[in-house]
Structures are given as structure tokens and as C-alpha cells.
């Protein structure tokens, strides 16, 4: 059987896809890393990486091996956890990835509550795009992801947190509501690629992003709102990011009366040992945001 150290090298190399960067991250020389990988491959009887490609690619065998390596290293880490608990020095580390359009309001509103509820936990929160959240979960770099669903993966536990409407920020309109047909008269301002709200906006408003001869794609909603204020047009904003008592934000209806919405979910590995802490995060979010909605009116948009 290959060693734990060799498994760690395989995991890092699978993430870096380049020997030099992987060796630096493992604090060994490149020849040492290459030698240990070769030993592991000889032990197993199969090659793990295709060295003829740049960057490195996993072989079909390597693709099958990698999830097993992650599981073994995760279980191995529990040994250190057990010994630290016995010594009374263990402090759980909980890593959360949140998409930016949710972090925008959730982190300011719940960060202090999480600190109070998880006093014995080292909490780390990072903004990530949807695909990055899913990759980080797969690579065990985060323990829970908060993003727009649905997501179907047998390795992950999915918990619905809440649904929220998506409104149009269109200061030029004096109407109380706008339709998707009304929005065709305004220039759309989009988040950058990789943000799920961009994809939802394109689908619901039937946008062709290649037709415009001028545009700006922003990385945050505040900047997009500024562009709308300065140049006209509209952008879409989740309802919980909307200031109270503002007439610039309009409810949207489709031609058949549907209101666009998204479902926010929490994802965590099925075999997580941190579910107690994750559950506290989940419950705090549900208690704050899961007000009842008229589900018949709401059309949940896909983030894909």
C-alpha cells in the first residue's frame, strides 16, 4: 500500500497540475516529489498522471484513485483530532464558502451570531463563485457551501435554506412592477461570468450578450447599481440585498405572471464529522430568512 505521505503528494499534484508548484507546496524538491510519485505508481501498478500533457492530467486510473485518496486522508486527519480531544486542546475548524450575491447580506447579518453560537470553533468564511464552491467541496477545502441550488450530487448533503425573489433595479421606471417585456427597453448590466445571478438573469430575461456594442460586466452588485444610476438601464438584485422603502427596485413578472426567484441551499459532505457545527449555521440562516412565500407565483431559476 502506498504511504500517507505519497497520498498527500498525489493530492497536491492533482490540484497544482505542475511538479514545481506542487513540490514548493509540499516543501520538498521536485526530484523528491517525482521519485515518490513513481514509487506510488510502481506499488499500485498503474500510472496516476499523464506526464505528456501540460498541465498534468490524471489518467483514467488516477481519476478513480483521487476520491479514495481524499477519503483516506480525511479519515487519517481524524486521528489527530482524536488525540487533540483527549489532550483537551482540540478546536474545530469550520470553513465556509459563500457565493458573493449571498455573502453580500448574509455575512454582515449573521457573522456575530455565528461567533456567539460557535465559541469553540475556528470559523473561516470565503466568497467563491458557484463552480469554485463545488470544486472546494470536492477537494475538501471547505466544509460547507452556501449557494443557489439545486445541486444534485450523491456525495453531498443538500439542505434548503430559503427562497428569495429577484427584483429589477431600474430607477428610470415609474411603474410599481415591470414585465420581462418592459425590460427589453432597458440596457442590462450583468455580473461577470461565473456568478450564478448572471446566468439566471440571462435565462429569465432572454438576453443575447453578444449583441451589445458597449457594455461593462461588474464583479459586485454595488458597482452595477452605480453603473445603472449613471448610465441608465437595469440589473437584477436579490430581494435581501435591497434597501427598505426604495422605489427604484421593481418586482418582475413574466408574460404568464411568474415572479423570478432563487433557492439558496447549504451543501456539505455526507461523511462530515462537523455536522453539529454545520447544523448550527444552517438553523441560524433558516430562522432569519425562511419566511413563507407564495410558492405558486415564484419561478425558481436555474444557476446553470
Secondary structure, 3 states (H helix, E strand, C coil): CCCHHHHHHHHHHHHHCCHHHHHHHHCCCHHHHHHHHHHHHHHHCCCCEECCCCCCEECHHHHHHHHHHHHHHHHHHHHHHHHHHHHCCCCEEEEEEECHHHHHHHHHHHHHHHHHHCCCEEEEEEECCHHHHHHHHHCCCCCEEEEECCCCCCCEEEEEEEEEEEEEECCCCCCCEEEHHHHCCCCECEECCCCHHHHHHHHHCCCCCCCCCCCCEECCHHHHHHHHHHHCCEEEEEHHHCCCCCCCEEEEECCCCCEEEEEEEEEEECCCCCHHHHHHHHHHHHHHHCCCCCCCCEEECCCC
